[in-house]
Amino acid sequence: MSTKRFIIQNVILVIVVTGSLFTYKFFFEKKVAMVNLGEVYKKFEYTSVMEKKAELTMNARNNILDSMKLDLETDYRRIKSMANSSDEIKKAEVEQFTIKRQEFLDRKGSFEKSNTEMMEQYEKQIWTQINKYIEDYGKEKGVGIIVGGNGSGNVMYSDDSFDLTEDVVAYINSKYKGIDN
């Protein structure tokens, strides 16, 4: 009788362990997924909003520089045409032109630096928002790990079934618009 009891206990134990593993695997184990970061960044609507904002600022700055450049060109032609003017007048005009030219170069350098800083700040804001939304997505969808693939060695290959890029893009854009999923 004891051998039969031992076998029954072992069968029950195997059934319980198998059931527990099955339950864990399908109900508690977190999923691992991958998103293409380049695609997420490009398709995130906030990215285009920030790019348009940057473009407006850079266009306004370029208009200022174009105006300053036009003034310099006009002054240069005027100085060139001053053949009959006294040396003192020419010297004063050249000094004034040199000052304006330096102001133009300083402003151009300042704008280039500001444009770079602005783009870096906007990119940081975009990535901060993307990271927050992806974290929210993972929590809501029960994904334990979301790996960012960008073709630079982080993820060398993933089966398409792991790729949640389009789903994540739709999710973060709806979050950005204030729509609950």
C-alpha positions in Angstrom: 0.0 0.0 0.0 2.8 2.4 0.7 4.2 2.2 -2.8 0.8 3.0 -4.3 0.4 5.9 -1.9 3.9 7.1 -2.8 3.0 7.1 -6.5 -0.3 8.9 -6.0 1.5 11.6 -3.9 4.1 12.0 -6.6 1.5 12.2 -9.4 -0.4 14.8 -7.4 2.9 16.7 -6.7 3.7 16.7 -10.4 0.2 18.0 -11.3 0.5 20.8 -8.7 4.0 21.8 -9.8 3.0 21.7 -13.5 -0.1 23.7 -12.8 1.8 26.2 -10.8 4.4 26.6 -13.5 1.7 27.0 -16.1 -0.1 29.6 -14.0 3.1 31.5 -13.4 4.1 31.4 -17.0 0.8 32.6 -18.5 -0.5 34.9 -15.8 2.4 36.3 -13.8 5.4 36.2 -16.1 6.2 39.7 -17.5 6.6 40.1 -21.2 9.7 41.3 -22.9 9.3 43.6 -25.9 11.3 45.9 -28.2 10.6 49.2 -29.8 12.4 50.9 -32.6 13.5 54.2 -30.9 14.1 56.0 -34.2 10.6 55.2 -35.4 9.0 56.1 -32.0 10.9 59.5 -32.0 10.0 60.2 -35.6 6.3 59.3 -35.3 5.7 60.9 -31.9 3.5 63.9 -32.6 5.2 66.0 -30.0 8.4 65.7 -32.0 6.8 67.5 -35.0 5.3 70.1 -32.7 8.7 70.9 -31.2 10.4 70.8 -34.7 7.9 73.3 -36.0 8.5 75.5 -32.9 12.2 75.4 -33.5 11.8 76.1 -37.2 9.7 79.2 -36.4 12.4 80.5 -34.0 15.2 79.7 -36.4 13.4 81.4 -39.3 12.8 84.5 -37.3 16.5 84.6 -36.4 17.5 84.1 -40.1 15.2 86.9 -41.1 17.1 89.2 -38.7 20.4 88.0 -40.1 19.2 88.5 -43.7 18.2 92.0 -42.9 21.5 92.8 -41.3 23.3 91.3 -44.2 21.3 93.3 -46.7 22.2 96.5 -44.7 25.9 95.5 -44.9 25.7 94.9 -48.6 24.0 98.3 -49.1 26.7 100.0 -47.0 29.5 98.2 -48.9 28.1 99.4 -52.3 27.8 102.9 -50.9 31.4 102.9 -49.7 32.6 101.6 -53.0 30.8 104.4 -54.8 32.4 107.1 -52.6 35.2 107.9 -55.1 34.8 111.7 -54.8 34.4 111.8 -51.0 37.1 113.0 -48.7 39.3 110.4 -47.0 37.9 111.4 -43.6 34.3 110.6 -44.7 35.4 107.4 -46.3 37.3 106.4 -43.1 34.3 107.1 -40.9 32.0 105.1 -43.2 34.5 102.2 -43.3 34.7 102.2 -39.4 30.9 102.2 -39.2 30.8 99.3 -41.7 33.4 97.4 -39.7 31.4 97.8 -36.5 28.1 96.7 -38.2 29.9 93.7 -39.8 31.2 92.6 -36.4 27.7 93.0 -34.9 26.4 90.8 -37.7 29.1 88.1 -37.1 28.5 88.3 -33.3 24.7 87.9 -33.7 25.2 85.1 -36.2 27.4 83.2 -33.8 25.0 83.9 -30.9 22.1 82.6 -33.0 24.0 79.4 -34.0 24.8 78.7 -30.4 21.2 79.4 -29.3 19.8 77.2 -32.0 22.0 74.3 -31.0 21.1 74.7 -27.3 17.4 75.0 -28.2 17.5 71.8 -30.3 19.3 70.0 -27.5 16.7 71.2 -25.0 13.8 70.2 -27.3 15.3 66.8 -27.9 15.7 66.2 -24.2 12.1 67.2 -23.6 10.9 64.9 -26.3 12.9 61.9 -24.9 11.8 62.6 -21.4 8.1 62.5 -22.5 8.7 59.4 -24.6 10.4 57.6 -21.7 7.5 58.5 -19.3 4.9 57.3 -21.8 6.8 54.0 -22.5 7.0 53.4 -18.8 3.3 54.0 -18.4 2.7 51.7 -21.4 4.7 48.9 -19.8 2.9 49.2 -16.6 -0.6 49.3 -18.2 0.1 46.5 -20.6 2.0 44.2 -18.2 5.3 44.4 -20.1 8.2 43.8 -17.8 11.0 45.0 -20.0 10.8 47.2 -23.1 14.1 47.3 -24.9 14.9 50.2 -27.1 16.4 49.1 -30.5 18.0 51.7 -32.7 20.4 49.7 -34.9 23.5 50.7 -32.8 24.0 47.4 -31.1 21.4 47.5 -28.3 19.2 45.0 -30.1 20.8 43.2 -32.9 17.7 41.1 -33.7 14.2 40.6 -32.5 11.3 38.5 -33.8 8.5 40.7 -35.0 6.3 39.4 -32.3 8.4 41.3 -29.8 8.2 44.6 -31.7 5.7 46.9 -30.1 6.8 50.0 -32.0 3.6 50.8 -33.7 1.5 50.0 -30.7 3.7 52.2 -28.5 3.6 55.1 -31.0 -0.2 54.9 -31.0 -0.2 54.8 -27.2 2.1 57.7 -26.7 0.4 59.9 -29.2 -3.0 59.3 -27.6 -1.4 60.1 -24.2 0.1 63.3 -25.6 -3.4 64.3 -26.9 -4.8 63.5 -23.5 -6.8 60.5 -24.6 -7.0 57.6 -22.1 -6.4 54.1 -23.6 
